[in-house]
């Protein structure tokens, strides 16, 4: 995952149904295709506050890299899939997910 500063990204204001499904499908594959499906493993809600995103429900606790909590996934205007995570100090960080990561898993 490539870490980026938020001011380097331009997020979409709205996501189509296809884009929402694409994010969920990408995350399903990225987390290893859990048997229970993405909706049970990582329930996501579509929101458009500040920018459009697929947000994890508050009670969901998906840890990434050991100490980062998954908060949301979205798509930039350049069609990059980006996740927002909270680190151990509650600081929001953004990471670009690449197809290469998915294909090498």
Backbone torsions as a table, in degrees:
resi	resn	phi	psi	omega
1	UNK	NA	135.1	178.5
2	UNK	-96.0	122.1	177.0
3	UNK	-80.2	138.8	-179.3
4	UNK	-138.7	157.0	174.2
5	UNK	-82.3	144.0	-175.3
6	UNK	-62.1	-31.3	-179.8
7	UNK	-72.1	-7.3	175.9
8	UNK	-88.3	-4.8	-174.4
9	UNK	-115.9	146.4	172.8
10	UNK	-121.7	107.7	-176.8
11	UNK	-84.9	150.6	175.9
12	UNK	-71.5	145.7	178.9
13	UNK	-82.3	-27.0	178.2
14	UNK	-139.1	146.9	175.0
15	UNK	-117.3	133.1	176.0
16	UNK	-69.6	167.1	176.3
17	UNK	-59.9	-37.2	178.9
18	UNK	-65.3	-42.0	178.6
19	UNK	-65.3	-40.1	177.4
20	UNK	-61.8	-45.6	178.0
21	UNK	-63.5	-40.0	-179.8
22	UNK	-62.1	-41.1	177.3
23	UNK	-62.2	-47.7	-179.2
24	UNK	-62.4	-41.7	179.3
25	UNK	-64.9	-43.7	178.7
26	UNK	-61.5	-45.9	-179.9
27	UNK	-64.4	-38.3	177.6
28	UNK	-56.5	-46.0	179.2
29	UNK	-71.1	-38.8	-177.0
30	UNK	-64.1	-36.1	179.9
31	UNK	-87.2	3.4	173.3
32	UNK	98.8	23.2	176.9
33	UNK	51.5	64.8	-179.2
34	UNK	-60.3	142.6	-176.9
35	UNK	-59.0	-34.2	-177.8
36	UNK	-78.0	-4.8	179.4
37	UNK	87.3	161.9	-175.7
38	UNK	-70.1	-34.0	-177.1
39	UNK	-67.0	-30.1	176.2
40	UNK	-88.5	-37.9	-178.1
41	UNK	-72.7	-43.7	-178.1
42	UNK	-141.5	79.9	-178.9
43	UNK	-64.4	129.5	-178.3
44	UNK	-120.7	146.2	179.1
45	UNK	-124.1	133.5	178.3
46	UNK	-78.9	128.0	176.8
47	UNK	-134.5	156.9	178.6
48	UNK	-126.7	32.5	177.0
49	UNK	-84.0	124.2	-174.6
50	UNK	69.3	-54.3	174.0
51	UNK	-151.6	166.0	-177.5
52	UNK	-78.5	138.4	-179.5
53	UNK	-159.8	160.8	172.4
54	UNK	-103.0	105.0	-172.0
55	UNK	-97.2	141.4	175.2
56	UNK	-74.4	143.0	175.2
57	UNK	-65.4	150.2	-175.2
58	UNK	-54.0	-37.6	-176.6
59	UNK	-78.5	-7.6	179.2
60	UNK	-79.5	132.7	-179.4
61	UNK	-130.7	83.2	175.4
62	UNK	-95.2	115.8	179.3
63	UNK	-88.9	137.0	177.7
64	UNK	-124.4	136.6	-179.1
65	UNK	54.7	29.9	174.3
66	UNK	84.8	-40.5	-174.7
67	UNK	-132.7	9.9	178.8
68	UNK	-107.1	133.2	178.6
69	UNK	-97.9	126.1	176.4
70	UNK	-64.1	131.2	177.7
71	UNK	-112.9	-45.8	-178.5
72	UNK	-162.9	166.7	173.1
73	UNK	-130.9	147.1	179.7
74	UNK	-151.3	-178.0	178.7
75	UNK	-127.3	136.2	177.5
76	UNK	-83.4	171.0	175.8
77	UNK	-61.9	-21.7	177.1
78	UNK	-90.5	11.0	179.3
79	UNK	62.4	35.9	172.9
80	UNK	-95.5	138.3	175.4
81	UNK	-86.7	126.9	-176.3
82	UNK	-125.4	138.8	172.9
83	UNK	-112.8	147.1	173.6
84	UNK	-106.2	131.0	-179.8
85	UNK	-130.5	150.2	172.3
86	UNK	-100.2	127.5	178.6
87	UNK	-83.9	-176.5	-175.2
88	UNK	-64.3	-17.7	177.5
89	UNK	-99.2	14.4	179.4
90	UNK	64.9	25.2	176.7
91	UNK	-92.9	132.3	-179.9
92	UNK	-78.7	128.0	178.0
93	UNK	-126.2	153.3	179.1
94	UNK	-117.9	140.0	179.6
95	UNK	-133.7	134.2	175.9
96	UNK	-86.7	127.5	175.7
97	UNK	-93.9	139.1	-178.9
98	UNK	-115.7	154.7	176.1
99	UNK	-64.0	-30.9	178.5
100	UNK	-58.9	-41.3	177.8
101	UNK	-61.1	-43.0	-178.6
102	UNK	-65.1	-41.9	-176.0
103	UNK	-73.7	-23.9	-178.7
104	UNK	-92.8	-1.1	179.8
105	UNK	-78.2	NA	NA
